[in-house]
Amino acid sequence: MKNLSDLRNEIDQIDDAILKLLVDRMDVVDQVGNLKRANNSLIYHPDREKEIIDRLSSLPTGRLGKSAIEAIFLEIFGVSRNLELPEIISFLGPEGSFTHQAAESRFGAVADYISLPSIKSIFDSVDSGRAKYGIVPIENNQEGMVKETLDLLNERSLFIISEIIIPVNFCLATKEHDLNAITRIYSKDIAFNQCQGFTQDYFAAKSSDFFVQVDSTSKAAKLAAENPGTAALCSHIAAKIYQVPILFDNIQDNDSNQTRFIIISKVENLKKTNRDKTTLAVKLKNDDKPGTLLKLLKDFEDKHINLLKIESRPQKDTNEFKFWFFIDVEGNKLDAEINALLVSKSDEIKFLGSYMNLC
């Protein structure tokens, strides 16, 4: 039977082999980057990354499940992109927010990130070229659509190139090993609201000043890192950034709570997959006439285009009570039916992007 030293030596040899293969992979990545730069192509291709993960997950994987393979290779992809062409990615801050977590889940920990304070500032950073990509929330399955994101998509000339879906999971992070040693818990009001079952079970006898509201769950993690005897209700990434151990994980009341984020870019990233979604902004002409919206919906039906979502928003460029519509449909701009509709309704429909549907 091998002893611990023998097993560690074996792991060292495997690590050496893994490193050699990664170096070889990055040499090929560098060649790919040269070709993409010569053709002015986008570096980020989520469809290609999903294709790789799906292919690897179909192989014999031993103790590694698909989620483990995805976590490992998304980091490899992130390093690869950074070598191909270092690009700045802006996200809705602060650091340690769920938007930051969404960004890292797709671009890896080594990417060059900018944390910005508002959704508008994310759009501004991409519009101006200060960032190549921007990450913003667009929908929560419990609270609905993010109105500011919808309005800015309608107002700006940017494209959705991908979506990211993140479970809203909270943890209790603290440097204390004993619950009785915790004298204060920091968090944002929404986190306290979404973790009431946990706090009532474990801290029911505590006074109201035991729970301290702060501006963000990221700040809560920072305070827990700096102040002995305290804890934070925060995201996993906030606990990681501020190096606060997680004592309890997934403590939210609702395990089905998810937020959908989008990646925005100045350049379309069109490529067909077998499960695409196209997003449109529609401002109807003659919307004061009965049946105008119905006629548009009939156009979708006639072309066998499946509607996934329709949301009305007020038109802000008029003093009248008029609306435009945010619409998700099944399929890709490269599909003949959708392309024909966009051409025939070019004065009413604004194309916002086609990308892989993860919902």
Buried (B, 14 or more C-beta within 10 A) or exposed (E): EEEEEEEEEEEEEEEEEEEEEBEEBBEEBEEBBEEBEEEEBBBBBBBEBBEBBEEBBEEEEEEBEEEEBBEEBBBBBBBBBBBBBEBBBBBBBBBBBBBBBBBBBBBBEBBEBBBBEEBBBBBBBBBEEBBBBBBBBBBBBEEEBBEBBBBBBBEBEBBBBBBBBBEBBBBBBBBBEEEEEBEBBBBBEBBBEBBEEBBEEBBEEBEEEEBBEBEBBBBBBBBBBEBEEBBBBBBBBBBBBBEBEBBBEEBBBEEEBBBBBBBBBBEBBBBEBEEBBBBBBBBBEEBEEEEEBEEBBEBBEEBEBEEBBBBEBEBEEEEEEBBBBBBBBBBBBEBEBBBEBBEEBEEBBBBBBBBBBEE
